[in-house]
């Protein structure tokens, strides 16, 4: 399995018991969706290795307490701590309406409800506090805040993202 075919689920935060159990921090709004997994991919030096679960249960609100097969001691658990956990993209729950996964809308044509087509979505930059749509308009990068109120429609079938870009924002980038 390649990382580009997977999504990041979380990270093994710490060991839980002397029997090889670990706590996985789940980077999701719905941790209960992942309580009954059979396996996950663990990132070891850039390689995704499948790990099968003997048992798993939610712990507090954002953690999954897991006992992996063949992890039977504190030493086994120590080797896993800090590793990132991935699942295949096919396991993502389907979203509808204006909800989307960042990777899902990459490459969509972006249309402003007032100005018309404004370019193609290169990616969603979520490295700052406020995620931004990075849009390519003929070689010019346009940054639009990813705010629910600005998202008019996500047209998955036609690969189009309709936005209500604030008046004047495009003028900053397009020297109008």
C-alpha positions, 0 to 999 in steps of 0.5 A, spaced: 500 500 500 502 506 498 501 512 502 498 516 496 492 511 496 491 512 504 489 517 509 492 519 515 488 516 521 492 518 527 498 516 531 500 511 536 501 516 542 503 511 548 503 504 550 497 503 555 499 496 558 505 491 560 501 486 555 503 490 548 497 495 548 497 502 545 493 508 545 492 511 538 490 518 538 485 519 532 485 525 528 477 525 526 471 528 529 468 521 529 472 516 532 467 511 533 467 510 526 474 506 527 472 502 533 471 496 529 477 496 525 481 489 523 487 492 521 491 499 520 497 501 516 503 503 520 508 507 517 515 505 519 521 509 515 516 511 510 513 504 508 506 502 510 506 495 514 499 492 515 498 491 523 492 486 525 488 488 531 486 483 536 482 488 540 480 495 540 476 500 544 475 507 545 479 510 550 476 517 553 474 521 547 480 521 541 484 515 543 483 508 541 486 502 545 489 497 541 492 490 542 495 488 535 497 481 534 504 479 535 505 485 540 505 482 547 510 486 551 512 493 553 518 493 548 513 491 543 509 497 544 515 501 545 517 500 538 510 502 535 510 509 539 510 515 535 508 511 529 503 514 524 497 510 522 493 510 515 487 507 512 486 506 505 482 512 502 476 507 500 475 506 507 473 514 508 466 515 509 462 518 503 461 525 504 455 529 501 453 536 499 458 541 501 462 537 505 468 534 502 475 531 504 481 536 502 484 531 497 477 530 494 477 537 491 484 537 488 484 539 481 476 541 481 475 548 477 473 553 481 467 558 479 466 564 483 458 566 483 459 573 481 466 573 477 465 566 473 471 561 472 477 563 477 482 557 476 483 550 478 484 548 485 491 546 486 490 544 494 487 546 500 493 549 505 491 547 512 498 549 515 496 555 518 490 556 523 485 558 517 485 553 511 486 556 504 484 554 498 490 555 493 487 556 486 491 557 480 489 562 475 494 562 469 500 561 473 497 566 478 496 563 485 489 566 488 488 564 496 481 564 498 479 562 506 476 556 506 470 558 510 463 555 510 459 561 508 464 562 502 462 555 499 456 555 495 456 548 492 461 542 491 459 539 484 463 532 484 460 529 478 463 535 474 469 536 478 467 544 480 467 548 486 463 554 486 465 559 491 462 566 493 469 570 493 468 576 497 468 582 493 475 585 492 479 579 494 480 577 486 482 584 485 488 583 489 491 578 485 489 580 478 491 587 478 484 590 476 
